[in-house]
């Protein structure tokens, strides 16, 4: 992926028109104008120039997004609209973040099916028709209770039990099929839980790992909706965005597969709370278990085996749990409440 004026990116962040603005930014992975899409656009624009990276969504963008670079309306369920965007803007790369996440998807299965599956089909066909390169993120939710959980390898039984997970397995397999059948340069990363200080929780099972920081700073109290020993793989957003760019840039002959696990750390709510309490010792943590989210988490990997990503294209994370906690608390603005140390 050389730095030249002939590379044009379209970051497809749009959901379906019926979502409007009723859903908050959601992750992992991000839909709408969430932090993953906006953050990735910043990185790509820094390297390839603002005019070569276009953000798209069905929602009106906030001012800081609108004025940071090209933004256009698009609806992934409108194939004609997508084709016009690709042709009129000479797009060469598509980055497809649109999805309804685990808990939100279970609350509206038919809408999740439309957005996550029909929208994907449109993106795949557009990419194949116009010879585009395509990145689609996947998730820990692509695995199920019969998958090996600690660690979970790249290739194993998946069989997820949420519409979100089913749609992501579908995306992985369809992308691989299009690669072998049509020569599509399809690339996919299975994200762990992604933690960002910029966004509020928005419909994911791993939301607690973001909410704890906001609640710790604002109120000094946090109520977790997962059991204290629920272990899941996690990653700080900067590592996630860097991994995405590195995988997109990796030479094709270094890739032994089309979909890779990536990981940075694995922890439970209890372990996260203990690490936060090292900085904010007065934080009170209680548990009120959400049975729907708990059942989802119990079917997911406890840890990811990402050795193939590390061996094939050199993936290496920067943030472990202590660095994650310190970075999040500093970013949110908790300096005045952090315990003084000698």
C-alpha positions as a LaTeX table, in Angstrom:
\begin{tabular}{lrrr}
\hline
Residue & $x$ (\AA) & $y$ (\AA) & $z$ (\AA) \\
\hline
Unk1 & 0.00 & 0.00 & 0.00 \\
Unk2 & 2.31 & 2.71 & $-1.25$ \\
Unk3 & 1.84 & 6.36 & $-0.40$ \\
Unk4 & 0.66 & 7.91 & $-3.65$ \\
Unk5 & $-2.22$ & 9.90 & $-5.08$ \\
Unk6 & $-3.76$ & 6.82 & $-6.69$ \\
Unk7 & $-4.85$ & 5.28 & $-3.39$ \\
Unk8 & $-8.36$ & 6.26 & $-2.35$ \\
Unk9 & $-10.04$ & 4.95 & 0.79 \\
Unk10 & $-13.72$ & 4.80 & 1.62 \\
Unk11 & $-14.40$ & 4.03 & 5.26 \\
Unk12 & $-17.93$ & 2.66 & 5.18 \\
Unk13 & $-19.36$ & 3.45 & 8.60 \\
Unk14 & $-23.01$ & 3.58 & 7.64 \\
Unk15 & $-25.68$ & 1.39 & 9.13 \\
Unk16 & $-29.15$ & 1.24 & 7.67 \\
Unk17 & $-31.18$ & 4.38 & 7.25 \\
Unk18 & $-33.71$ & 3.21 & 9.82 \\
Unk19 & $-31.10$ & 3.47 & 12.60 \\
Unk20 & $-30.98$ & 7.23 & 12.27 \\
Unk21 & $-29.28$ & 8.71 & 15.36 \\
Unk22 & $-31.04$ & 6.62 & 17.98 \\
Unk23 & $-28.05$ & 4.37 & 18.67 \\
Unk24 & $-24.93$ & 5.71 & 20.41 \\
Unk25 & $-21.46$ & 5.01 & 19.03 \\
Unk26 & $-20.80$ & 1.32 & 19.48 \\
Unk27 & $-17.78$ & $-0.93$ & 19.76 \\
Unk28 & $-16.14$ & $-3.50$ & 19.25 \\
Unk29 & $-16.06$ & $-3.05$ & 16.29 \\
Unk30 & $-17.35$ & 0.47 & 15.74 \\
Unk31 & $-20.42$ & 1.28 & 13.67 \\
Unk32 & $-21.64$ & 4.69 & 12.61 \\
Unk33 & $-19.31$ & 7.52 & 13.56 \\
Unk34 & $-17.58$ & 5.51 & 16.26 \\
Unk35 & $-14.02$ & 5.85 & 17.42 \\
Unk36 & $-12.60$ & 3.02 & 15.32 \\
Unk37 & $-13.75$ & 4.52 & 12.04 \\
Unk38 & $-12.84$ & 8.09 & 12.90 \\
Unk39 & $-9.55$ & 7.03 & 14.48 \\
Unk40 & $-8.57$ & 4.91 & 11.49 \\
Unk41 & $-9.42$ & 7.78 & 9.14 \\
Unk42 & $-7.06$ & 10.06 & 11.07 \\
Unk43 & $-4.22$ & 7.57 & 10.70 \\
Unk44 & $-4.82$ & 6.99 & 7.01 \\
Unk45 & $-5.19$ & 10.71 & 6.27 \\
Unk46 & $-1.92$ & 11.46 & 8.02 \\
Unk47 & $-0.15$ & 9.08 & 5.65 \\
Unk48 & $-2.12$ & 9.43 & 2.40 \\
Unk49 & $-3.56$ & 12.93 & 2.69 \\
Unk50 & $-7.00$ & 14.17 & 3.72 \\
Unk51 & $-8.55$ & 14.14 & 0.26 \\
Unk52 & $-7.71$ & 10.45 & $-0.28$ \\
Unk53 & $-9.69$ & 9.14 & 2.70 \\
Unk54 & $-13.48$ & 9.50 & 2.71 \\
Unk55 & $-15.66$ & 8.82 & 5.72 \\
Unk56 & $-19.26$ & 7.79 & 5.05 \\
Unk57 & $-22.32$ & 7.35 & 7.22 \\
Unk58 & $-26.07$ & 7.86 & 7.25 \\
Unk59 & $-25.88$ & 10.23 & 10.20 \\
Unk60 & $-24.92$ & 13.88 & 10.32 \\
Unk61 & $-21.31$ & 14.04 & 11.52 \\
Unk62 & $-20.19$ & 16.24 & 14.41 \\
Unk63 & $-18.26$ & 19.35 & 13.43 \\
Unk64 & $-14.82$ & 17.99 & 14.29 \\
Unk65 & $-15.40$ & 15.03 & 11.95 \\
Unk66 & $-17.02$ & 17.02 & 9.15 \\
Unk67 & $-14.20$ & 19.56 & 8.97 \\
Unk68 & $-11.37$ & 17.05 & 9.38 \\
Unk69 & $-11.67$ & 15.65 & 5.85 \\
Unk70 & $-14.07$ & 14.40 & 3.16 \\
Unk71 & $-17.39$ & 13.06 & 4.42 \\
Unk72 & $-20.31$ & 11.77 & 2.37 \\
Unk73 & $-23.68$ & 10.17 & 2.98 \\
Unk74 & $-23.98$ & 6.47 & 2.22 \\
Unk75 & $-26.32$ & 3.64 & 3.16 \\
Unk76 & $-24.89$ & 0.13 & 2.89 \\
Unk77 & $-28.35$ & $-1.20$ & 2.00 \\
Unk78 & $-28.47$ & 1.03 & $-1.10$ \\
Unk79 & $-26.33$ & $-0.75$ & $-3.71$ \\
Unk80 & $-26.76$ & 1.94 & $-6.35$ \\
Unk81 & $-25.63$ & 4.63 & $-3.92$ \\
Unk82 & $-22.53$ & 2.60 & $-3.02$ \\
Unk83 & $-21.64$ & 2.05 & $-6.67$ \\
Unk84 & $-21.95$ & 5.75 & $-7.43$ \\
Unk85 & $-19.66$ & 6.61 & $-4.53$ \\
Unk86 & $-17.01$ & 4.12 & $-5.64$ \\
Unk87 & $-17.10$ & 5.23 & $-9.28$ \\
Unk88 & $-17.35$ & 8.98 & $-8.69$ \\
Unk89 & $-14.51$ & 9.01 & $-6.15$ \\
Unk90 & $-12.25$ & 6.40 & $-7.82$ \\
Unk91 & $-12.18$ & 4.32 & $-4.63$ \\
Unk92 & $-9.52$ & 1.61 & $-4.40$ \\
Unk93 & $-9.89$ & 0.50 & $-0.75$ \\
Unk94 & $-13.09$ & $-0.18$ & 1.22 \\
Unk95 & $-13.05$ & $-0.38$ & 5.02 \\
Unk96 & $-16.37$ & $-1.76$ & 6.24 \\
Unk97 & $-17.13$ & $-1.11$ & 9.92 \\
Unk98 & $-20.91$ & $-1.12$ & 9.82 \\
Unk99 & $-22.53$ & $-3.59$ & 12.23 \\
Unk100 & $-25.00$ & $-3.95$ & 15.06 \\
Unk101 & $-23.11$ & $-5.33$ & 18.05 \\
Unk102 & $-23.84$ & $-8.29$ & 20.30 \\
Unk103 & $-26.37$ & $-7.02$ & 22.84 \\
Unk104 & $-28.02$ & $-4.55$ & 20.44 \\
Unk105 & $-28.27$ & $-7.22$ & 17.75 \\
Unk106 & $-30.04$ & $-9.64$ & 20.09 \\
Unk107 & $-32.63$ & $-6.95$ & 20.79 \\
Unk108 & $-33.37$ & $-6.51$ & 17.07 \\
Unk109 & $-32.41$ & $-9.62$ & 15.13 \\
Unk110 & $-34.12$ & $-8.67$ & 11.87 \\
Unk111 & $-32.38$ & $-5.30$ & 11.72 \\
Unk112 & $-29.04$ & $-6.90$ & 12.62 \\
Unk113 & $-29.56$ & $-9.42$ & 9.82 \\
Unk114 & $-30.19$ & $-6.63$ & 7.32 \\
Unk115 & $-27.26$ & $-4.46$ & 8.40 \\
Unk116 & $-24.70$ & $-7.14$ & 9.18 \\
Unk117 & $-25.43$ & $-9.61$ & 6.37 \\
Unk118 & $-27.25$ & $-7.84$ & 3.53 \\
Unk119 & $-24.98$ & $-4.81$ & 3.93 \\
Unk120 & $-21.94$ & $-7.07$ & 3.78 \\
Unk121 & $-23.19$ & $-8.71$ & 0.58 \\
Unk122 & $-23.47$ & $-5.28$ & $-1.03$ \\
Unk123 & $-19.94$ & $-4.39$ & 0.03 \\
Unk124 & $-18.51$ & $-7.69$ & $-1.24$ \\
Unk125 & $-20.22$ & $-7.36$ & $-4.61$ \\
Unk126 & $-19.13$ & $-3.74$ & $-5.02$ \\
Unk127 & $-15.55$ & $-4.67$ & $-4.15$ \\
Unk128 & $-15.49$ & $-7.62$ & $-6.55$ \\
Unk129 & $-17.19$ & $-5.68$ & $-9.35$ \\
Unk130 & $-14.70$ & $-2.80$ & $-9.20$ \\
Unk131 & $-11.53$ & $-4.66$ & $-8.20$ \\
Unk132 & $-11.29$ & $-3.00$ & $-4.80$ \\
Unk133 & $-9.33$ & $-4.12$ & $-1.77$ \\
Unk134 & $-11.54$ & $-4.77$ & 1.25 \\
Unk135 & $-11.01$ & $-4.77$ & 5.01 \\
Unk136 & $-13.82$ & $-6.05$ & 7.25 \\
Unk137 & $-13.28$ & $-6.47$ & 11.01 \\
Unk138 & $-14.47$ & $-9.51$ & 12.90 \\
Unk139 & $-14.69$ & $-10.14$ & 16.62 \\
Unk140 & $-14.36$ & $-12.43$ & 19.63 \\
Unk141 & $-18.11$ & $-12.84$ & 19.12 \\
Unk142 & $-17.42$ & $-15.03$ & 16.08 \\
Unk143 & $-16.75$ & $-17.93$ & 18.46 \\
Unk144 & $-19.19$ & $-19.96$ & 20.55 \\
Unk145 & $-19.40$ & $-22.25$ & 23.58 \\
Unk146 & $-17.95$ & $-25.25$ & 21.72 \\
Unk147 & $-14.84$ & $-23.30$ & 20.66 \\
Unk148 & $-11.61$ & $-23.79$ & 22.60 \\
Unk149 & $-11.58$ & $-20.80$ & 24.94 \\
Unk150 & $-8.15$ & $-20.45$ & 26.51 \\
Unk151 & $-6.54$ & $-19.80$ & 24.14 \\
Unk152 & $-8.71$ & $-19.65$ & 21.03 \\
Unk153 & $-6.72$ & $-20.30$ & 17.82 \\
Unk154 & $-7.38$ & $-18.78$ & 14.40 \\
Unk155 & $-8.80$ & $-22.01$ & 12.99 \\
Unk156 & $-11.22$ & $-24.00$ & 15.13 \\
Unk157 & $-14.92$ & $-24.71$ & 15.66 \\
Unk158 & $-16.80$ & $-21.38$ & 15.88 \\
Unk159 & $-20.62$ & $-21.79$ & 16.01 \\
Unk160 & $-21.54$ & $-18.52$ & 17.79 \\
Unk161 & $-24.94$ & $-18.07$ & 19.43 \\
Unk162 & $-25.65$ & $-14.41$ & 18.67 \\
Unk163 & $-26.79$ & $-12.88$ & 15.39 \\
Unk164 & $-23.76$ & $-10.60$ & 15.61 \\
Unk165 & $-21.41$ & $-13.56$ & 15.87 \\
Unk166 & $-23.20$ & $-15.53$ & 13.16 \\
Unk167 & $-22.98$ & $-12.55$ & 10.81 \\
Unk168 & $-19.26$ & $-12.17$ & 11.48 \\
Unk169 & $-18.53$ & $-15.84$ & 10.76 \\
Unk170 & $-20.54$ & $-15.34$ & 7.57 \\
Unk171 & $-18.38$ & $-12.31$ & 6.72 \\
Unk172 & $-15.16$ & $-14.23$ & 7.31 \\
Unk173 & $-16.23$ & $-17.14$ & 5.12 \\
Unk174 & $-17.76$ & $-15.02$ & 2.37 \\
Unk175 & $-14.63$ & $-12.89$ & 2.23 \\
Unk176 & $-12.45$ & $-15.98$ & 1.95 \\
Unk177 & $-14.76$ & $-17.37$ & $-0.74$ \\
Unk178 & $-14.62$ & $-14.15$ & $-2.76$ \\
Unk179 & $-10.83$ & $-14.19$ & $-2.42$ \\
Unk180 & $-10.53$ & $-17.70$ & $-3.86$ \\
Unk181 & $-13.40$ & $-17.39$ & $-6.37$ \\
Unk182 & $-12.86$ & $-13.85$ & $-7.69$ \\
Unk183 & $-9.38$ & $-12.90$ & $-6.50$ \\
Unk184 & $-10.72$ & $-10.27$ & $-4.08$ \\
Unk185 & $-8.04$ & $-8.91$ & $-1.76$ \\
Unk186 & $-10.09$ & $-9.48$ & 1.39 \\
Unk187 & $-8.50$ & $-8.89$ & 4.80 \\
Unk188 & $-10.02$ & $-9.38$ & 8.23 \\
Unk189 & $-8.95$ & $-9.10$ & 11.86 \\
Unk190 & $-10.81$ & $-10.58$ & 14.79 \\
Unk191 & $-10.78$ & $-7.77$ & 17.33 \\
Unk192 & $-10.88$ & $-8.48$ & 21.05 \\
Unk193 & $-12.81$ & $-6.07$ & 23.28 \\
Unk194 & $-11.65$ & $-2.58$ & 22.27 \\
Unk195 & $-11.21$ & 0.05 & 24.97 \\
Unk196 & $-11.29$ & 3.76 & 24.14 \\
Unk197 & $-11.56$ & 6.86 & 26.31 \\
Unk198 & $-13.25$ & 8.92 & 23.60 \\
Unk199 & $-16.55$ & 7.05 & 23.39 \\
Unk200 & $-19.27$ & 6.06 & 25.80 \\
Unk201 & $-20.37$ & 2.40 & 25.97 \\
Unk202 & $-22.82$ & 1.54 & 23.21 \\
Unk203 & $-24.24$ & $-1.96$ & 23.00 \\
Unk204 & $-21.36$ & $-4.38$ & 23.37 \\
Unk205 & $-20.84$ & $-7.13$ & 25.91 \\
Unk206 & $-17.40$ & $-5.76$ & 26.80 \\
Unk207 & $-18.76$ & $-2.28$ & 27.57 \\
Unk208 & $-17.99$ & $-2.64$ & 31.27 \\
Unk209 & $-14.28$ & $-2.26$ & 30.51 \\
Unk210 & $-14.93$ & 1.28 & 29.28 \\
Unk211 & $-17.71$ & 2.24 & 31.69 \\
Unk212 & $-15.57$ & 1.53 & 34.76 \\
Unk213 & $-13.21$ & 4.38 & 33.91 \\
Unk214 & $-15.93$ & 6.96 & 33.32 \\
Unk215 & $-17.81$ & 5.95 & 36.47 \\
Unk216 & $-14.65$ & 5.80 & 38.57 \\
Unk217 & $-13.78$ & 9.37 & 37.66 \\
Unk218 & $-17.30$ & 10.82 & 37.79 \\
Unk219 & $-18.85$ & 9.09 & 40.81 \\
Unk220 & $-16.27$ & 6.83 & 42.43 \\
Unk221 & $-18.72$ & 3.95 & 42.10 \\
Unk222 & $-19.08$ & 1.28 & 39.44 \\
Unk223 & $-21.70$ & $-1.43$ & 38.97 \\
Unk224 & $-20.52$ & $-4.22$ & 36.67 \\
Unk225 & $-23.00$ & $-6.31$ & 34.64 \\
Unk226 & $-20.66$ & $-9.30$ & 34.27 \\
Unk227 & $-19.44$ & $-11.72$ & 36.93 \\
Unk228 & $-16.14$ & $-10.71$ & 38.54 \\
Unk229 & $-14.24$ & $-13.71$ & 37.14 \\
Unk230 & $-15.43$ & $-13.35$ & 33.51 \\
Unk231 & $-12.18$ & $-13.34$ & 31.55 \\
Unk232 & $-12.12$ & $-11.87$ & 28.02 \\
Unk233 & $-9.40$ & $-10.71$ & 25.60 \\
Unk234 & $-9.01$ & $-6.92$ & 25.40 \\
Unk235 & $-7.02$ & $-4.24$ & 23.59 \\
Unk236 & $-6.47$ & $-0.49$ & 23.78 \\
Unk237 & $-7.75$ & 1.37 & 20.74 \\
Unk238 & $-4.33$ & 2.66 & 19.64 \\
Unk239 & $-3.06$ & $-0.91$ & 19.35 \\
Unk240 & $-6.21$ & $-1.88$ & 17.44 \\
Unk241 & $-5.89$ & 0.92 & 14.90 \\
Unk242 & $-2.19$ & 0.28 & 14.39 \\
Unk243 & $-2.82$ & $-3.44$ & 13.89 \\
Unk244 & $-5.48$ & $-2.62$ & 11.30 \\
Unk245 & $-3.17$ & $-0.39$ & 9.26 \\
Unk246 & $-0.29$ & $-2.86$ & 9.53 \\
Unk247 & $-2.46$ & $-5.73$ & 8.33 \\
Unk248 & $-3.82$ & $-3.65$ & 5.45 \\
Unk249 & $-0.26$ & $-2.77$ & 4.44 \\
Unk250 & 1.16 & $-6.27$ & 4.78 \\
Unk251 & 2.42 & $-7.73$ & 1.47 \\
Unk252 & 0.00 & $-10.32$ & 0.13 \\
Unk253 & 2.66 & $-13.02$ & 0.08 \\
Unk254 & 3.14 & $-12.72$ & 3.86 \\
Unk255 & $-0.48$ & $-13.60$ & 4.62 \\
Unk256 & $-1.11$ & $-17.29$ & 5.23 \\
Unk257 & $-4.83$ & $-16.68$ & 5.85 \\
Unk258 & $-7.46$ & $-14.00$ & 5.26 \\
Unk259 & $-8.69$ & $-13.68$ & 8.87 \\
Unk260 & $-6.38$ & $-13.32$ & 11.88 \\
Unk261 & $-6.85$ & $-13.11$ & 15.64 \\
Unk262 & $-5.11$ & $-10.17$ & 17.31 \\
Unk263 & $-4.69$ & $-9.75$ & 21.04 \\
Unk264 & $-2.97$ & $-7.63$ & 23.66 \\
Unk265 & $-4.18$ & $-8.78$ & 27.09 \\
Unk266 & $-6.81$ & $-10.84$ & 28.87 \\
Unk267 & $-8.46$ & $-9.87$ & 32.15 \\
Unk268 & $-11.60$ & $-10.19$ & 34.26 \\
Unk269 & $-13.75$ & $-7.38$ & 35.74 \\
Unk270 & $-12.24$ & $-8.12$ & 39.13 \\
Unk271 & $-8.68$ & $-7.83$ & 37.83 \\
Unk272 & $-9.50$ & $-4.60$ & 35.99 \\
Unk273 & $-11.13$ & $-3.14$ & 39.09 \\
Unk274 & $-8.10$ & $-4.00$ & 41.21 \\
Unk275 & $-5.80$ & $-2.28$ & 38.74 \\
Unk276 & $-8.01$ & 0.84 & 38.70 \\
Unk277 & $-8.11$ & 0.84 & 42.50 \\
Unk278 & $-4.32$ & 1.08 & 42.57 \\
Unk279 & $-4.84$ & 4.59 & 41.17 \\
Unk280 & $-8.25$ & 5.33 & 42.70 \\
Unk281 & $-8.33$ & 3.36 & 45.96 \\
Unk282 & $-11.75$ & 4.73 & 47.00 \\
Unk283 & $-13.50$ & 3.22 & 43.97 \\
Unk284 & $-16.46$ & 1.07 & 45.05 \\
Unk285 & $-17.29$ & $-1.85$ & 42.76 \\
Unk286 & $-20.52$ & $-3.87$ & 42.89 \\
Unk287 & $-22.00$ & $-6.49$ & 40.58 \\
Unk288 & $-25.50$ & $-6.72$ & 39.11 \\
Unk289 & $-25.31$ & $-9.46$ & 36.50 \\
Unk290 & $-27.04$ & $-8.95$ & 33.15 \\
Unk291 & $-27.94$ & $-12.53$ & 32.26 \\
Unk292 & $-28.08$ & $-11.86$ & 28.52 \\
Unk293 & $-24.62$ & $-10.30$ & 28.40 \\
Unk294 & $-23.22$ & $-12.87$ & 30.82 \\
Unk295 & $-24.42$ & $-15.73$ & 28.62 \\
Unk296 & $-22.80$ & $-14.07$ & 25.63 \\
Unk297 & $-19.51$ & $-13.53$ & 27.46 \\
Unk298 & $-19.50$ & $-17.13$ & 28.71 \\
Unk299 & $-19.62$ & $-18.33$ & 25.09 \\
Unk300 & $-16.68$ & $-16.19$ & 24.00 \\
Unk301 & $-12.90$ & $-16.78$ & 24.13 \\
Unk302 & $-11.11$ & $-16.12$ & 27.40 \\
Unk303 & $-7.90$ & $-15.43$ & 25.51 \\
Unk304 & $-6.85$ & $-15.18$ & 21.86 \\
Unk305 & $-3.95$ & $-17.05$ & 20.27 \\
Unk306 & $-2.61$ & $-14.47$ & 17.83 \\
Unk307 & 0.69 & $-16.21$ & 17.05 \\
Unk308 & $-0.07$ & $-16.30$ & 13.31 \\
Unk309 & $-0.45$ & $-12.51$ & 13.16 \\
Unk310 & 2.78 & $-12.09$ & 15.09 \\
Unk311 & 4.67 & $-14.54$ & 12.88 \\
Unk312 & 3.20 & $-13.62$ & 9.47 \\
Unk313 & 3.17 & $-9.82$ & 9.51 \\
Unk314 & 4.93 & $-8.87$ & 12.72 \\
Unk315 & 2.04 & $-7.88$ & 14.97 \\
Unk316 & 3.15 & $-6.70$ & 18.43 \\
Unk317 & 1.03 & $-4.85$ & 20.99 \\
Unk318 & 2.21 & $-1.87$ & 23.06 \\
Unk319 & $-0.36$ & $-1.71$ & 25.88 \\
Unk320 & $-0.71$ & $-4.21$ & 28.73 \\
Unk321 & $-3.19$ & $-3.80$ & 31.61 \\
Unk322 & $-1.18$ & $-1.32$ & 33.75 \\
Unk323 & $-0.47$ & 0.92 & 30.74 \\
Unk324 & $-4.10$ & 0.69 & 29.64 \\
Unk325 & $-5.44$ & 1.77 & 33.04 \\
Unk326 & $-3.00$ & 4.65 & 33.43 \\
Unk327 & $-3.69$ & 5.90 & 29.90 \\
Unk328 & $-7.47$ & 5.74 & 30.30 \\
Unk329 & $-7.48$ & 7.54 & 33.64 \\
Unk330 & $-5.12$ & 10.23 & 32.40 \\
Unk331 & $-7.19$ & 10.76 & 29.25 \\
Unk332 & $-10.51$ & 10.99 & 31.06 \\
Unk333 & $-9.05$ & 13.58 & 33.40 \\
Unk334 & $-8.77$ & 11.86 & 36.76 \\
Unk335 & $-5.47$ & 13.39 & 37.79 \\
Unk336 & $-7.01$ & 15.23 & 40.73 \\
Unk337 & $-8.41$ & 11.99 & 42.17 \\
Unk338 & $-5.42$ & 9.73 & 41.58 \\
Unk339 & $-3.74$ & 8.68 & 44.79 \\
Unk340 & $-0.52$ & 10.49 & 45.54 \\
Unk341 & 2.56 & 8.30 & 45.60 \\
Unk342 & 6.16 & 8.98 & 46.60 \\
\hline
\end{tabular}
